[in-house]
């Protein structure tokens, strides 16, 4: 049974990586990105909720008084 010739594998794998790198560079270079993004003015809206002014307590079953 003949042995598998692996002498060309290195150049095949390296050329595949080079081709993929060039392909991805071309794909990424086709995208247009904004050069200087301007900050947005975020207006913080105040929502009045009923629990903001009240003290609330969560009653766990273990914190209830013993009977």
C-alpha positions as CSV (number, residue, x, y, z in Angstrom):
1,X,0.0,0.0,0.0
2,X,1.6,3.4,-1.0
3,X,2.2,6.0,1.6
4,X,0.4,9.3,1.6
5,X,2.6,12.1,0.2
6,X,2.4,15.0,2.6
7,X,5.2,17.1,1.1
8,X,2.8,19.5,-0.6
9,X,0.5,20.0,2.4
10,X,2.4,22.9,3.9
11,X,2.3,25.0,0.7
12,X,-1.4,24.0,0.2
13,X,-2.4,25.1,3.7
14,X,-0.3,28.3,3.5
15,X,-1.8,29.3,0.2
16,X,-5.3,28.6,1.5
17,X,-4.7,30.9,4.5
18,X,-3.3,33.6,2.2
19,X,-6.3,33.3,-0.2
20,X,-8.7,33.5,2.8
21,X,-6.9,36.5,4.2
22,X,-7.0,38.4,0.9
23,X,-10.6,37.4,0.4
24,X,-11.6,38.8,3.8
25,X,-9.6,41.9,3.3
26,X,-11.4,42.6,0.1
27,X,-14.8,41.9,1.7
28,X,-14.0,44.2,4.7
29,X,-12.7,47.0,2.5
30,X,-16.0,47.2,0.6
31,X,-17.8,48.3,3.8
32,X,-18.1,52.0,4.4
33,X,-17.8,53.2,8.0
34,X,-18.6,56.7,9.3
35,X,-15.4,58.7,9.7
36,X,-16.4,60.7,12.7
37,X,-19.5,59.5,14.6
38,X,-21.2,62.4,16.4
39,X,-22.5,61.8,19.9
40,X,-26.3,61.7,20.2
41,X,-28.1,63.9,22.6
42,X,-29.8,61.6,25.0
43,X,-32.7,63.1,26.9
44,X,-33.2,61.3,30.2
45,X,-36.9,61.1,30.8
46,X,-38.0,60.9,34.5
47,X,-40.6,58.3,35.1
48,X,-42.6,58.6,38.3
49,X,-43.1,55.2,39.7
50,X,-45.1,54.5,42.9
51,X,-42.2,52.8,44.6
52,X,-39.7,55.7,44.3
53,X,-41.0,57.6,47.3
54,X,-42.0,54.6,49.4
55,X,-40.0,52.1,51.4
56,X,-40.7,48.6,50.3
57,X,-39.8,45.5,52.1
58,X,-39.7,42.0,50.7
59,X,-41.1,39.5,53.2
60,X,-39.4,36.2,52.9
61,X,-40.9,33.2,54.5
62,X,-37.9,32.8,56.8
63,X,-38.1,36.4,58.0
64,X,-41.6,36.2,59.2
65,X,-42.1,36.1,63.0
66,X,-42.4,32.7,64.6
67,X,-45.8,31.5,65.6
